[in-house]
C-alpha cells in the first residue's frame, strides 16, 4: 500500500510540476510495479492494500491498466500535451 501511495503521489507531483506526459508514465510505472509486487508477494497479507480479488485477477488488472496508460501516453505526441520547461 505504501508503494502504491508513494507512486501515485510522485506521479501527481510530476504531472503537476513537470508535464502530464511524465506524470502519466510515472502512473503507468506505478501500476506495473503494483502488479509485480502482487505477483511476487507470497500471500495476500504481504500485499495489503493492493490485494483485492484473486492473485491472477489483480495482476491482470494492474498490468492491463499500466500497459494501457503507457500505450495511450506514448501514442500521444508530447508537444501537444504542453510542457512548462
DSSP file (Angstrom, degrees, kcal/mol; ACC not computed):
  #  RESIDUE AA STRUCTURE BP1 BP2  ACC     N-H-->O    O-->H-N    N-H-->O    O-->H-N    TCO  KAPPA ALPHA  PHI   PSI    X-CA   Y-CA   Z-CA
    1    1 A X     >        0   0    0      0, 0.0     4,-2.5     0, 0.0     5,-0.2   0.000 360.0 360.0 360.0 -39.0    0.0    0.0    0.0
    2    2 A X  H  >  +     0   0    0      2,-0.2     4,-2.7     1,-0.2     5,-0.3   0.913 360.0  51.9 -64.2 -42.2    2.9    2.3    0.8
    3    3 A X  H  > S+     0   0    0      1,-0.2     4,-2.5     2,-0.2    -1,-0.2   0.935 112.4  45.0 -58.0 -48.4    4.5    1.7   -2.6
    4    4 A X  H  > S+     0   0    0      2,-0.2     4,-2.4     1,-0.2     5,-0.2   0.902 113.8  49.4 -65.7 -41.5    1.2    2.5   -4.4
    5    5 A X  H  X S+     0   0    0     -4,-2.5     4,-2.1     2,-0.2    -2,-0.2   0.919 113.6  45.1 -64.0 -44.5    0.6    5.6   -2.4
    6    6 A X  H  X S+     0   0    0     -4,-2.7     4,-2.7     2,-0.2     5,-0.2   0.904 112.9  52.4 -65.8 -41.1    4.1    6.9   -2.9
    7    7 A X  H  X S+     0   0    0     -4,-2.5     4,-2.4    -5,-0.3    -2,-0.2   0.909 110.9  45.6 -62.2 -43.7    3.9    6.1   -6.6
    8    8 A X  H  X S+     0   0    0     -4,-2.4     4,-2.3     2,-0.2    -1,-0.2   0.888 112.9  51.4 -67.6 -38.6    0.6    7.9   -7.1
    9    9 A X  H  X S+     0   0    0     -4,-2.1     4,-2.4    -5,-0.2    -2,-0.2   0.934 112.0  45.9 -63.3 -45.7    1.9   10.9   -5.1
   10   10 A X  H  X S+     0   0    0     -4,-2.7     4,-2.8     1,-0.2     5,-0.2   0.911 112.3  51.3 -63.7 -42.1    5.1   11.1   -7.2
   11   11 A X  H  X S+     0   0    0     -4,-2.4     4,-2.5    -5,-0.2    -1,-0.2   0.894 110.5  49.4 -62.0 -39.8    3.1   10.7  -10.4
   12   12 A X  H  X S+     0   0    0     -4,-2.3     4,-1.9     2,-0.2    -2,-0.2   0.922 112.4  46.8 -65.1 -44.8    0.8   13.6   -9.3
   13   13 A X  H  X S+     0   0    0     -4,-2.4     4,-2.8     2,-0.2     5,-0.4   0.912 113.7  48.1 -64.6 -42.5    3.7   15.9   -8.5
   14   14 A X  H  X>S+     0   0    0     -4,-2.8     4,-2.3     1,-0.2     5,-1.6   0.916 112.5  49.1 -63.6 -42.1    5.4   15.1  -11.8
   15   15 A X  H  <5S+     0   0    0     -4,-2.5    -1,-0.2    -5,-0.2    -2,-0.2   0.828 116.2  43.5 -65.8 -31.8    2.2   15.7  -13.7
   16   16 A X  H  <5S+     0   0    0     -4,-1.9    -2,-0.2    -5,-0.2    -1,-0.2   0.917 127.9  23.5 -78.8 -45.7    1.6   19.0  -11.9
   17   17 A X  H  <5S+     0   0    0     -4,-2.8    -3,-0.2    -5,-0.2    -2,-0.2   0.694 133.5  26.1-102.0 -20.7    5.1   20.4  -12.0
   18   18 A X  T  <5S-     0   0    0     -4,-2.3    66,-1.2    -5,-0.4    67,-0.4   0.799 118.2 -55.9-104.9 -74.3    6.9   18.8  -14.9
   19   19 A X  B  >< -A   83   0A   0     -5,-1.6     4,-2.2    64,-0.2    -1,-0.2  -0.959  32.3-115.4-166.5 157.0    4.3   17.6  -17.5
   20   20 A X  H  > S+     0   0    0     62,-0.5     4,-2.5    -2,-0.3     5,-0.2   0.828 115.0  60.6 -64.6 -31.1    1.2   15.5  -17.8
   21   21 A X  H  > S+     0   0    0     61,-0.3     4,-1.8     2,-0.2    -1,-0.2   0.939 107.9  41.6 -60.8 -50.1    3.2   13.2  -20.1
   22   22 A X  H  > S+     0   0    0      1,-0.2     4,-2.2     2,-0.2    -2,-0.2   0.888 114.0  53.5 -66.9 -39.7    5.8   12.4  -17.5
   23   23 A X  H  X S+     0   0    0     -4,-2.2     4,-2.2    -9,-0.3    -2,-0.2   0.890 108.2  49.6 -62.5 -40.3    3.1   12.1  -14.8
   24   24 A X  H  X S+     0   0    0     -4,-2.5     4,-2.3     2,-0.2    -1,-0.2   0.890 110.7  49.6 -67.3 -38.8    1.2    9.6  -16.9
   25   25 A X  H  X S+     0   0    0     -4,-1.8     4,-2.4     2,-0.2    -2,-0.2   0.880 110.5  50.8 -66.6 -36.6    4.3    7.5  -17.5
   26   26 A X  H  X S+     0   0    0     -4,-2.2     4,-2.0     2,-0.2    -2,-0.2   0.893 110.1  49.7 -66.7 -39.0    5.0    7.5  -13.7
   27   27 A X  H  X S+     0   0    0     -4,-2.2     4,-2.3     2,-0.2    -2,-0.2   0.900 110.1  51.3 -65.1 -40.0    1.5    6.4  -13.0
   28   28 A X  H  X S+     0   0    0     -4,-2.3     4,-2.5     1,-0.2     5,-0.2   0.925 109.5  49.5 -60.8 -45.2    1.9    3.6  -15.6
   29   29 A X  H  X S+     0   0    0     -4,-2.4     4,-2.5     1,-0.2    -1,-0.2   0.868 109.4  53.1 -63.0 -36.2    5.1    2.5  -13.9
   30   30 A X  H  X S+     0   0    0     -4,-2.0     4,-2.3     2,-0.2    -1,-0.2   0.918 109.7  47.5 -64.6 -43.8    3.3    2.5  -10.5
   31   31 A X  H  X S+     0   0    0     -4,-2.3     4,-1.9     2,-0.2    -2,-0.2   0.915 113.8  46.5 -64.4 -43.3    0.6    0.3  -11.8
   32   32 A X  H  X S+     0   0    0     -4,-2.5     4,-2.1     1,-0.2    -1,-0.2   0.898 112.4  51.4 -66.0 -39.1    3.0   -2.1  -13.4
   33   33 A X  H  X S+     0   0    0     -4,-2.5     4,-2.6    -5,-0.2    -2,-0.2   0.880 107.3  52.4 -64.3 -38.0    5.1   -2.1  -10.2
   34   34 A X  H  X S+     0   0    0     -4,-2.3     4,-2.4     2,-0.2    -1,-0.2   0.886 109.3  50.3 -64.7 -37.7    2.0   -2.9   -8.1
   35   35 A X  H  X S+     0   0    0     -4,-1.9     4,-2.1     2,-0.2    -2,-0.2   0.893 110.6  49.0 -65.7 -39.4    1.3   -5.8  -10.4
   36   36 A X  H  X S+     0   0    0     -4,-2.1     4,-2.2     2,-0.2    -2,-0.2   0.919 112.3  48.2 -65.4 -43.1    4.9   -7.1  -10.0
   37   37 A X  H  X S+     0   0    0     -4,-2.6     4,-2.6     1,-0.2    -2,-0.2   0.907 111.1  50.6 -63.9 -40.7    4.6   -6.7   -6.2
   38   38 A X  H  < S+     0   0    0     -4,-2.4    -1,-0.2     1,-0.2    -2,-0.2   0.881 112.6  46.9 -65.1 -36.7    1.3   -8.6   -6.2
   39   39 A X  H  < S+     0   0    0     -4,-2.1    -1,-0.2     1,-0.2    -2,-0.2   0.853 116.4  44.7 -71.1 -34.1    2.8  -11.4   -8.3
   40   40 A X  H  < S+     0   0    0     -4,-2.2    -2,-0.2    -5,-0.1    -1,-0.2   0.838  89.5  93.7 -81.2 -34.6    5.9  -11.6   -6.1
   41   41 A X     <  -     0   0    0     -4,-2.6     6,-0.1    -5,-0.2     3,-0.0  -0.404  67.3-147.8 -64.8 128.3    4.2  -11.4   -2.7
   42   42 A X  S    S+     0   0    0     -2,-0.2     2,-0.3     4,-0.1    -1,-0.1   0.816  77.5  25.4 -70.5 -30.0    3.6  -15.0   -1.4
   43   43 A X  S >> S-     0   0    0      1,-0.1     3,-1.1    12,-0.0     4,-0.5  -0.924  79.0-116.9-132.7 157.6    0.4  -14.2    0.5
   44   44 A X  G >4 S+     0   0    0     -2,-0.3     3,-1.0     1,-0.3     7,-0.2   0.807 112.8  63.5 -63.1 -29.0   -2.3  -11.6    0.2
   45   45 A X  G >4 S+     0   0    0      1,-0.3     3,-0.7     2,-0.1    -1,-0.3   0.782  98.3  55.2 -68.4 -24.2   -1.4  -10.3    3.6
   46   46 A X  G <4 S+     0   0    0     -3,-1.1    -1,-0.3     1,-0.2    -2,-0.2   0.638 109.1  48.6 -80.1 -13.8    2.0   -9.3    2.4
   47   47 A X  G XX S+     0   0    0     -3,-1.0     3,-1.7    -4,-0.5     4,-1.2  -0.281  83.5 173.3-115.9  44.1    0.4   -7.2   -0.4
   48   48 A X  T <4  +     0   0    0     -3,-0.7    -3,-0.1     1,-0.3     4,-0.1  -0.264  65.1  18.2 -58.7 134.3   -2.0   -5.4    1.9
   49   49 A X  T 34 S+     0   0    0      2,-0.3    -1,-0.3   -48,-0.1    -4,-0.1   0.009 122.8  57.3  94.6 -27.9   -3.9   -2.7    0.1
   50   50 A X  T <4 S+     0   0    0     -3,-1.7     2,-0.8    -6,-0.2    -2,-0.2   0.473  81.8  91.2-111.1  -5.0   -3.3   -4.0   -3.4
   51   51 A X     <  +     0   0    0     -4,-1.2    -2,-0.3    -7,-0.2     4,-0.1  -0.817  43.0 144.3 -90.9 108.6   -4.8   -7.4   -3.0
   52   52 A X        -     0   0    0     -2,-0.8    -1,-0.2     2,-0.2     3,-0.1   0.803  65.0  -4.3-111.6 -54.0   -8.4   -7.1   -4.0
   53   53 A X  S    S-     0   0    0      1,-0.4     2,-0.0     2,-0.1     0, 0.0  -0.054 111.1 -24.6-116.8-142.7   -9.5  -10.3   -5.7
   54   54 A X     >  -     0   0    0      1,-0.1     4,-2.5    -2,-0.1    -1,-0.4  -0.362  67.0-110.1 -71.1 158.7   -7.7  -13.4   -6.7
   55   55 A X  H  > S+     0   0    0      1,-0.2     4,-2.3     2,-0.2     5,-0.2   0.915 116.1  44.8 -58.4 -47.8   -4.0  -13.1   -7.3
   56   56 A X  H  > S+     0   0    0      1,-0.2     4,-2.2     2,-0.2    -1,-0.2   0.828 111.8  52.4 -71.6 -31.2   -4.1  -13.5  -11.0
   57   57 A X  H  > S+     0   0    0      2,-0.2     4,-2.4     1,-0.2    -1,-0.2   0.927 110.6  48.4 -67.3 -44.0   -7.0  -11.2  -11.5
   58   58 A X  H  X S+     0   0    0     -4,-2.5     4,-2.7     2,-0.2     5,-0.2   0.925 112.0  49.0 -60.0 -45.2   -5.2   -8.5   -9.5
   59   59 A X  H  X S+     0   0    0     -4,-2.3     4,-2.7    -5,-0.2     5,-0.3   0.930 111.7  49.0 -61.5 -45.7   -2.1   -9.0  -11.6
   60   60 A X  H  X S+     0   0    0     -4,-2.2     4,-2.4     1,-0.2    -1,-0.2   0.895 113.2  47.3 -62.1 -40.9   -4.0   -8.8  -14.9
   61   61 A X  H  X S+     0   0    0     -4,-2.4     4,-2.8     2,-0.2     5,-0.3   0.946 114.6  44.9 -67.9 -48.0   -5.8   -5.7  -13.8
   62   62 A X  H  X S+     0   0    0     -4,-2.7     4,-2.4     1,-0.2    -2,-0.2   0.939 118.9  41.9 -62.8 -47.3   -2.7   -3.8  -12.6
   63   63 A X  H  X S+     0   0    0     -4,-2.7     4,-2.8    -5,-0.2     5,-0.3   0.897 114.5  52.8 -67.3 -38.9   -0.6   -4.8  -15.7
   64   64 A X  H  X S+     0   0    0     -4,-2.4     4,-2.4    -5,-0.3    -2,-0.2   0.945 113.5  41.6 -61.4 -48.9   -3.5   -4.2  -18.0
   65   65 A X  H  X S+     0   0    0     -4,-2.8     4,-2.6     2,-0.2     5,-0.2   0.909 115.7  51.0 -65.6 -41.1   -4.2   -0.6  -16.7
   66   66 A X  H  X S+     0   0    0     -4,-2.4     4,-2.0    -5,-0.3    -2,-0.2   0.922 113.8  43.2 -62.3 -44.9   -0.4    0.1  -16.5
   67   67 A X  H  X S+     0   0    0     -4,-2.8     4,-2.7     2,-0.2     5,-0.2   0.891 113.5  52.2 -68.6 -39.5    0.2   -1.0  -20.1
   68   68 A X  H  X S+     0   0    0     -4,-2.4     4,-2.6    -5,-0.3     5,-0.2   0.921 110.6  47.4 -62.8 -44.0   -2.9    0.8  -21.4
   69   69 A X  H  X S+     0   0    0     -4,-2.6     4,-2.4     1,-0.2    -1,-0.2   0.914 113.3  49.2 -63.2 -42.0   -1.9    4.0  -19.8
   70   70 A X  H  X S+     0   0    0     -4,-2.0     4,-2.9    -5,-0.2     5,-0.2   0.921 112.3  47.3 -64.0 -44.4    1.7    3.7  -21.2
   71   71 A X  H  X S+     0   0    0     -4,-2.7     4,-1.6     2,-0.2    -2,-0.2   0.931 114.2  46.8 -64.2 -45.5    0.4    2.9  -24.7
   72   72 A X  H  X S+     0   0    0     -4,-2.6     4,-0.6    -5,-0.2    -1,-0.2   0.903 115.2  46.7 -63.0 -40.3   -2.0    5.8  -24.7
   73   73 A X  H >< S+     0   0    0     -4,-2.4     3,-0.9    -5,-0.2    -2,-0.2   0.932 114.1  46.0 -67.6 -45.6    0.6    8.2  -23.3
   74   74 A X  H 3< S+     0   0    0     -4,-2.9    -1,-0.2     1,-0.2    -2,-0.2   0.725 108.7  56.8 -72.2 -20.8    3.3    7.1  -25.8
   75   75 A X  H 3< S+     0   0    0     -4,-1.6     2,-0.5    -5,-0.2    -1,-0.2   0.599  94.3  78.5 -84.8 -10.6    0.9    7.3  -28.7
   76   76 A X  S << S-     0   0    0     -3,-0.9     5,-0.1    -4,-0.6     2,-0.1  -0.860  93.1-111.6-100.1 127.4    0.1   10.9  -28.0
   77   77 A X    >>  -     0   0    0     -2,-0.5     3,-1.1     1,-0.2     4,-0.7  -0.332  17.0-140.5 -61.3 132.1    2.7   13.5  -29.1
   78   78 A X  H >> S+     0   0    0      1,-0.3     4,-1.1     2,-0.2     3,-0.8   0.816  98.0  66.1 -62.9 -30.5    4.4   15.1  -26.2
   79   79 A X  H 34 S+     0   0    0      1,-0.3    -1,-0.3     2,-0.2     4,-0.2   0.804 100.2  50.8 -63.9 -28.0    4.4   18.5  -27.9
   80   80 A X  H <4 S+     0   0    0     -3,-1.1    -1,-0.3     1,-0.2    -2,-0.2   0.682  99.8  64.0 -83.1 -17.3    0.6   18.6  -27.7
   81   81 A X  H << S-     0   0    0     -3,-0.8    -1,-0.2    -4,-0.7    -2,-0.2   0.853 106.0-126.1 -74.1 -33.6    0.4   17.8  -24.0
   82   82 A X     <  -     0   0    0     -4,-1.1   -62,-0.5   -63,-0.1     2,-0.3   0.405  20.7-144.5  92.7 129.9    2.2   21.0  -23.1
   83   83 A X  B     -A   19   0A   0     -4,-0.2   -64,-0.2   -64,-0.1   -65,-0.1  -0.935  12.3-150.5-127.3 150.5    5.3   21.4  -21.1
   84   84 A X              0   0    0    -66,-1.2    -1,-0.1    -2,-0.3   -65,-0.1   0.780 360.0 360.0 -86.4 -30.1    6.4   24.1  -18.6
   85   85 A X              0   0    0    -67,-0.4    -1,-0.2     0, 0.0   -66,-0.1   0.461 360.0 360.0 -92.7 360.0   10.1   23.7  -19.2
